[in-house]
């Protein structure tokens, strides 16, 4: 499965953990943040995920915000 994942700086730690876990058996596309302090607003990271899902480049997208609550989208 091909999965895009990204987070703002507040969700960076959770994103890194998920990338490690998802990489076993999946093709994970990490769209940022790639290092701290990559500061950006949540939409800066969500839009590339949404575009990748809509374009069919990935099957699933996971976005993580500063609160640590993820958002999941799936192309049908």
N, CA, C and O atoms as a printed pandas DataFrame, in Angstrom:
     atom_number atom_name residue_name chain_id  residue_number  x_coord  y_coord  z_coord
0              1         N          UNK        A               1    0.844   -1.167    0.000
1              2        CA          UNK        A               1    0.000    0.000    0.000
2              3         C          UNK        A               1    0.897    1.240    0.000
3              4         O          UNK        A               1    1.935    1.257    0.660
4              5         N          UNK        A               2    0.502    2.258   -0.728
5              6        CA          UNK        A               2    1.259    3.519   -0.797
6              7         C          UNK        A               2    0.528    4.558    0.058
7              8         O          UNK        A               2   -0.640    4.863   -0.182
8              9         N          UNK        A               3    1.228    5.095    1.055
9             10        CA          UNK        A               3    0.637    5.998    2.039
10            11         C          UNK        A               3    1.456    7.283    2.114
11            12         O          UNK        A               3    2.679    7.237    2.242
12            13         N          UNK        A               4    0.774    8.437    2.033
13            14        CA          UNK        A               4    1.428    9.732    2.258
14            15         C          UNK        A               4    1.186   10.125    3.712
15            16         O          UNK        A               4    0.097    9.914    4.246
16            17         N          UNK        A               5    2.195   10.692    4.342
17            18        CA          UNK        A               5    2.077   11.132    5.726
18            19         C          UNK        A               5    2.782   12.462    5.888
19            20         O          UNK        A               5    3.815   12.707    5.264
20            21         N          UNK        A               6    2.223   13.320    6.728
21            22        CA          UNK        A               6    2.842   14.615    7.020
22            23         C          UNK        A               6    2.304   15.134    8.338
23            24         O          UNK        A               6    1.247   14.710    8.806
24            25         N          UNK        A               7    3.048   16.058    8.931
25            26        CA          UNK        A               7    2.603   16.691   10.173
26            27         C          UNK        A               7    3.190   18.087   10.268
27            28         O          UNK        A               7    4.189   18.411    9.626
28            29         N          UNK        A               8    2.544   18.900   11.080
29            30        CA          UNK        A               8    3.164   20.174   11.417
30            31         C          UNK        A               8    4.231   19.888   12.477
31            32         O          UNK        A               8    4.421   18.736   12.869
32            33         N          UNK        A               9    4.920   20.923   12.939
33            34        CA          UNK        A               9    6.010   20.697   13.878
34            35         C          UNK        A               9    5.527   20.083   15.189
35            36         O          UNK        A               9    6.287   19.372   15.847
36            37         N          UNK        A              10    4.292   20.340   15.577
37            38        CA          UNK        A              10    3.757   19.797   16.822
38            39         C          UNK        A              10    3.526   18.297   16.780
39            40         O          UNK        A              10    3.540   17.643   17.823
40            41         N          UNK        A              11    3.316   17.745   15.603
41            42        CA          UNK        A              11    3.084   16.309   15.479
42            43         C          UNK        A              11    4.295   15.546   14.994
43            44         O          UNK        A              11    4.187   14.367   14.654
44            45         N          UNK        A              12    5.448   16.196   14.954
45            46        CA          UNK        A              12    6.670   15.621   14.382
46            47         C          UNK        A              12    7.050   14.281   15.011
47            48         O          UNK        A              12    7.373   13.336   14.292
48            49         N          UNK        A              13    7.017   14.187   16.316
49            50        CA          UNK        A              13    7.411   12.956   17.005
50            51         C          UNK        A              13    6.502   11.792   16.664
51            52         O          UNK        A              13    6.972   10.682   16.414
52            53         N          UNK        A              14    5.205   12.043   16.654
53            54        CA          UNK        A              14    4.239   11.002   16.309
54            55         C          UNK        A              14    4.406   10.587   14.858
55            56         O          UNK        A              14    4.330    9.402   14.534
56            57         N          UNK        A              15    4.632   11.555   13.988
57            58        CA          UNK        A              15    4.829   11.236   12.566
58            59         C          UNK        A              15    6.029   10.320   12.380
59            60         O          UNK        A              15    5.949    9.330   11.653
60            61         N          UNK        A              16    7.142   10.644   13.033
61            62        CA          UNK        A              16    8.358    9.831   12.902
62            63         C          UNK        A              16    8.096    8.392   13.350
63            64         O          UNK        A              16    8.559    7.448   12.708
64            65         N          UNK        A              17    7.369    8.224   14.431
65            66        CA          UNK        A              17    7.045    6.887   14.922
66            67         C          UNK        A              17    6.151    6.136   13.928
67            68         O          UNK        A              17    6.367    4.952   13.668
68            69         N          UNK        A              18    5.163    6.816   13.383
69            70        CA          UNK        A              18    4.269    6.178   12.415
70            71         C          UNK        A              18    5.000    5.799   11.129
71            72         O          UNK        A              18    4.754    4.731   10.567
72            73         N          UNK        A              19    5.896    6.664   10.661
73            74        CA          UNK        A              19    6.675    6.347    9.459
74            75         C          UNK        A              19    7.457    5.059    9.686
75            76         O          UNK        A              19    7.480    4.184    8.821
76            77         N          UNK        A              20    8.097    4.942   10.844
77            78        CA          UNK        A              20    8.867    3.732   11.155
78            79         C          UNK        A              20    7.983    2.494   11.163
79            80         O          UNK        A              20    8.366    1.453   10.628
80            81         N          UNK        A              21    6.814    2.599   11.760
81            82        CA          UNK        A              21    5.922    1.439   11.856
82            83         C          UNK        A              21    5.278    1.100   10.511
83            84         O          UNK        A              21    5.159   -0.073   10.155
84            85         N          UNK        A              22    4.865    2.120    9.769
85            86        CA          UNK        A              22    4.191    1.884    8.494
86            87         C          UNK        A              22    5.138    1.395    7.406
87            88         O          UNK        A              22    4.715    0.720    6.468
88            89         N          UNK        A              23    6.420    1.736    7.531
89            90        CA          UNK        A              23    7.394    1.374    6.501
90            91         C          UNK        A              23    7.543   -0.144    6.360
91            92         O          UNK        A              23    7.969   -0.636    5.316
92            93         N          UNK        A              24    7.194   -0.868    7.401
93            94        CA          UNK        A              24    7.236   -2.328    7.336
94            95         C          UNK        A              24    6.009   -2.806    6.562
95            96         O          UNK        A              24    4.923   -2.933    7.126
96            97         N          UNK        A              25    6.187   -3.067    5.283
97            98        CA          UNK        A              25    5.099   -3.592    4.476
98            99         C          UNK        A              25    4.354   -2.572    3.644
99           100         O          UNK        A              25    3.424   -2.938    2.924
100          101         N          UNK        A              26    4.728   -1.303    3.715
101          102        CA          UNK        A              26    4.066   -0.249    2.944
102          103         C          UNK        A              26    5.099    0.661    2.303
103          104         O          UNK        A              26    6.243    0.745    2.750
104          105         N          UNK        A              27    4.676    1.336    1.253
105          106        CA          UNK        A              27    5.491    2.370    0.625
106          107         C          UNK        A              27    5.031    3.699    1.215
107          108         O          UNK        A              27    3.947    4.182    0.889
108          109         N          UNK        A              28    5.849    4.288    2.078
109          110        CA          UNK        A              28    5.472    5.512    2.784
110          111         C          UNK        A              28    6.130    6.722    2.126
111          112         O          UNK        A              28    7.344    6.753    1.925
112          113         N          UNK        A              29    5.312    7.714    1.797
113          114        CA          UNK        A              29    5.788    8.963    1.217
114          115         C          UNK        A              29    5.704   10.027    2.309
115          116         O          UNK        A              29    4.613   10.466    2.672
116          117         N          UNK        A              30    6.856   10.438    2.829
117          118        CA          UNK        A              30    6.916   11.426    3.915
118          119         C          UNK        A              30    6.946   12.827    3.317
119          120         O          UNK        A              30    7.918   13.211    2.666
120          121         N          UNK        A              31    5.882   13.585    3.542
121          122        CA          UNK        A              31    5.753   14.929    2.970
122          123         C          UNK        A              31    6.090   16.034    3.974
123          124         O          UNK        A              31    5.775   17.197    3.722
124          125         N          UNK        A              32    6.707   15.709    5.078
125          126        CA          UNK        A              32    7.158   16.707    6.049
126          127         C          UNK        A              32    6.311   16.693    7.307
127          128         O          UNK        A              32    5.276   16.028    7.353
128          129         N          UNK        A              33    6.709   17.373    8.260
129          130        CA          UNK        A              33    7.954   18.089    8.460
130          131         C          UNK        A              33    9.112   17.086    8.542
131          132         O          UNK        A              33    8.959   15.984    9.068
132          133         N          UNK        A              34   10.260   17.485    8.017
133          134        CA          UNK        A              34   11.383   16.567    7.956
134          135         C          UNK        A              34   12.391   16.768    9.076
135          136         O          UNK        A              34   13.199   15.880    9.345
136          137         N          UNK        A              35   12.357   17.903    9.721
137          138        CA          UNK        A              35   13.267   18.178   10.826
138          139         C          UNK        A              35   12.660   19.295   11.663
139          140         O          UNK        A              35   11.880   20.111   11.171
140          141         N          UNK        A              36   13.024   19.314   12.904
141          142        CA          UNK        A              36   12.591   20.432   13.752
142          143         C          UNK        A              36   13.661   21.508   13.691
143          144         O          UNK        A              36   14.840   21.154   13.663
144          145         N          UNK        A              37   13.354   22.736   13.669
145          146        CA          UNK        A              37   12.008   23.303   13.732
146          147         C          UNK        A              37   11.464   23.681   12.362
147          148         O          UNK        A              37   11.461   24.865   12.022
148          149         N          UNK        A              38   11.007   22.727   11.564
149          150        CA          UNK        A              38   10.278   23.030   10.330
150          151         C          UNK        A              38    8.924   23.587   10.735
151          152         O          UNK        A              38    7.992   22.829   11.003
152          153         N          UNK        A              39    8.816   24.866   10.779
153          154        CA          UNK        A              39    7.551   25.488   11.190
154          155         C          UNK        A              39    6.657   25.651    9.978
155          156         O          UNK        A              39    7.099   26.062    8.905
156          157         N          UNK        A              40    5.435   25.330   10.165
157          158        CA          UNK        A              40    4.461   25.502    9.100
158          159         C          UNK        A              40    3.079   25.323    9.677
159          160         O          UNK        A              40    2.906   24.712   10.732
160          161         N          UNK        A              41    2.124   25.844    9.002
161          162        CA          UNK        A              41    0.757   25.668    9.430
162          163         C          UNK        A              41    0.248   24.319    8.957
163          164         O          UNK        A              41    0.717   23.794    7.947
164          165         N          UNK        A              42   -0.691   23.765    9.667
165          166        CA          UNK        A              42   -1.265   22.471    9.342
166          167         C          UNK        A              42   -1.666   22.369    7.868
167          168         O          UNK        A              42   -1.365   21.355    7.238
168          169         N          UNK        A              43   -2.341   23.387    7.286
169          170        CA          UNK        A              43   -2.717   23.288    5.864
170          171         C          UNK        A              43   -1.518   23.144    4.926
171          172         O          UNK        A              43   -1.646   22.561    3.850
172          173         N          UNK        A              44   -0.355   23.668    5.320
173          174        CA          UNK        A              44    0.842   23.537    4.482
174          175         C          UNK        A              44    1.217   22.075    4.273
175          176         O          UNK        A              44    1.831   21.731    3.263
176          177         N          UNK        A              45    0.858   21.224    5.209
177          178        CA          UNK        A              45    1.188   19.803    5.125
178          179         C          UNK        A              45    0.009   18.960    4.648
179          180         O          UNK        A              45    0.205   17.915    4.027
180          181         N          UNK        A              46   -1.210   19.405    4.932
181          182        CA          UNK        A              46   -2.395   18.652    4.534
182          183         C          UNK        A              46   -2.647   18.738    3.028
183          184         O          UNK        A              46   -3.013   17.740    2.408
184          185         N          UNK        A              47   -2.457   19.900    2.442
185          186        CA          UNK        A              47   -2.739   20.066    1.011
186          187         C          UNK        A              47   -1.929   19.122    0.122
187          188         O          UNK        A              47   -2.507   18.526   -0.787
188          189         N          UNK        A              48   -0.624   18.954    0.336
189          190        CA          UNK        A              48    0.111   18.000   -0.500
190          191         C          UNK        A              48   -0.405   16.560   -0.350
191          192         O          UNK        A              48   -0.401   15.795   -1.314
192          193         N          UNK        A              49   -0.842   16.202    0.845
193          194        CA          UNK        A              49   -1.413   14.868    1.043
194          195         C          UNK        A              49   -2.696   14.738    0.238
195          196         O          UNK        A              49   -2.882   13.763   -0.490
196          197         N          UNK        A              50   -3.584   15.724    0.368
197          198        CA          UNK        A              50   -4.860   15.689   -0.346
198          199         C          UNK        A              50   -4.638   15.622   -1.849
199          200         O          UNK        A              50   -5.321   14.873   -2.547
200          201         N          UNK        A              51   -3.700   16.391   -2.341
201          202        CA          UNK        A              51   -3.421   16.384   -3.785
202          203         C          UNK        A              51   -2.893   15.032   -4.244
203          204         O          UNK        A              51   -3.252   14.555   -5.321
204          205         N          UNK        A              52   -2.039   14.411   -3.427
205          206        CA          UNK        A              52   -1.494   13.095   -3.779
206          207         C          UNK        A              52   -2.593   12.034   -3.796
207          208         O          UNK        A              52   -2.593   11.156   -4.660
208          209         N          UNK        A              53   -3.520   12.109   -2.856
209          210        CA          UNK        A              53   -4.630   11.149   -2.821
210          211         C          UNK        A              53   -5.540   11.356   -4.027
211          212         O          UNK        A              53   -5.901   10.396   -4.709
212          213         N          UNK        A              54   -5.908   12.598   -4.286
213          214        CA          UNK        A              54   -6.801   12.905   -5.413
214          215         C          UNK        A              54   -6.176   12.478   -6.746
215          216         O          UNK        A              54   -6.869   11.962   -7.623
216          217         N          UNK        A              55   -4.869   12.695   -6.891
217          218        CA          UNK        A              55   -4.180   12.354   -8.141
218          219         C          UNK        A              55   -3.930   10.851   -8.291
219          220         O          UNK        A              55   -3.474   10.392   -9.338
220          221         N          UNK        A              56   -4.229   10.103   -7.248
221          222        CA          UNK        A              56   -4.004    8.661   -7.312
222          223         C          UNK        A              56   -2.559    8.255   -7.104
223          224         O          UNK        A              56   -2.194    7.111   -7.376
224          225         N          UNK        A              57   -1.727    9.176   -6.624
225          226        CA          UNK        A              57   -0.316    8.866   -6.383
226          227         C          UNK        A              57   -0.132    8.010   -5.138
227          228         O          UNK        A              57    0.846    7.272   -5.024
228          229         N          UNK        A              58   -1.083    8.112   -4.197
229          230        CA          UNK        A              58   -1.092    7.306   -2.979
230          231         C          UNK        A              58   -2.513    6.808   -2.754
231          232         O          UNK        A              58   -3.474    7.389   -3.257
232          233         N          UNK        A              59   -2.632    5.736   -1.998
233          234        CA          UNK        A              59   -3.955    5.193   -1.690
234          235         C          UNK        A              59   -4.551    5.819   -0.431
235          236         O          UNK        A              59   -5.768    5.960   -0.311
236          237         N          UNK        A              60   -3.688    6.187    0.493
237          238        CA          UNK        A              60   -4.136    6.734    1.778
238          239         C          UNK        A              60   -3.270    7.927    2.149
239          240         O          UNK        A              60   -2.127    8.044    1.705
240          241         N          UNK        A              61   -3.829    8.815    2.973
241          242        CA          UNK        A              61   -3.078    9.945    3.493
242          243         C          UNK        A              61   -3.335   10.107    4.974
243          244         O          UNK        A              61   -4.472    9.999    5.433
244          245         N          UNK        A              62   -2.265   10.368    5.727
245          246        CA          UNK        A              62   -2.377   10.596    7.165
246          247         C          UNK        A              62   -1.763   11.940    7.472
247          248         O          UNK        A              62   -0.603   12.188    7.145
248          249         N          UNK        A              63   -2.539   12.817    8.103
249          250        CA          UNK        A              63   -2.063   14.138    8.510
250          251         C          UNK        A              63   -2.156   14.235   10.025
251          252         O          UNK        A              63   -3.155   13.839   10.625
252          253         N          UNK        A              64   -1.098   14.770   10.636
253          254        CA          UNK        A              64   -1.054   14.879   12.090
254          255         C          UNK        A              64   -0.848   16.338   12.462
255          256         O          UNK        A              64    0.061   16.999   11.962
256          257         N          UNK        A              65   -1.699   16.826   13.340
257          258        CA          UNK        A              65   -1.612   18.218   13.770
258          259         C          UNK        A              65   -0.930   18.311   15.142
259          260         O          UNK        A              65   -0.560   17.294   15.729
260          261         N          UNK        A              66   -0.772   19.519   15.635
261          262        CA          UNK        A              66   -0.078   19.755   16.896
262          263         C          UNK        A              66   -0.730   19.042   18.077
263          264         O          UNK        A              66   -0.046   18.689   19.037
264          265         N          UNK        A              67   -2.024   18.830   18.019
265          266        CA          UNK        A              67   -2.697   18.156   19.125
266          267         C          UNK        A              67   -2.423   16.661   19.129
267          268         O          UNK        A              67   -2.721   15.980   20.110
268          269         N          UNK        A              68   -1.847   16.132   18.023
269          270        CA          UNK        A              68   -1.579   14.704   17.938
270          271         C          UNK        A              68   -2.758   13.916   17.412
271          272         O          UNK        A              68   -2.693   12.689   17.330
272          273         N          UNK        A              69   -3.827   14.591   17.056
273          274        CA          UNK        A              69   -4.993   13.925   16.518
274          275         C          UNK        A              69   -4.826   13.835   14.999
275          276         O          UNK        A              69   -4.710   14.860   14.327
276          277         N          UNK        A              70   -4.814   12.637   14.466
277          278        CA          UNK        A              70   -4.594   12.457   13.041
278          279         C          UNK        A              70   -5.863   12.609   12.229
279          280         O          UNK        A              70   -6.975   12.511   12.749
280          281         N          UNK        A              71   -5.676   12.847   10.964
281          282        CA          UNK        A              71   -6.789   12.905   10.016
282          283         C          UNK        A              71   -6.494   11.897    8.926
283          284         O          UNK        A              71   -5.361   11.831    8.451
284          285         N          UNK        A              72   -7.459   11.121    8.520
285          286        CA          UNK        A              72   -7.230   10.064    7.546
286          287         C          UNK        A              72   -8.122   10.278    6.338
287          288         O          UNK        A              72   -9.304   10.594    6.472
288          289         N          UNK        A              73   -7.551   10.105    5.168
289          290        CA          UNK        A              73   -8.332   10.206    3.940
290          291         C          UNK        A              73   -8.054    9.023    3.060
291          292         O          UNK        A              73   -6.946    8.487    3.073
292          293         N          UNK        A              74   -9.042    8.598    2.289
293          294        CA          UNK        A              74   -8.848    7.449    1.420
294          295         C          UNK        A              74   -9.474    7.708    0.073
295          296         O          UNK        A              74  -10.607    8.183   -0.016
296          297         N          UNK        A              75   -8.747    7.401   -0.964
297          298        CA          UNK        A              75   -9.276    7.521   -2.321
298          299         C          UNK        A              75  -10.087    6.275   -2.622
299          300         O          UNK        A              75   -9.608    5.157   -2.436
300          301         N          UNK        A              76  -11.312    6.463   -3.085
301          302        CA          UNK        A              76  -12.159    5.307   -3.386
302          303         C          UNK        A              76  -12.124    4.972   -4.848
303          304         O          UNK        A              76  -12.781    4.025   -5.280
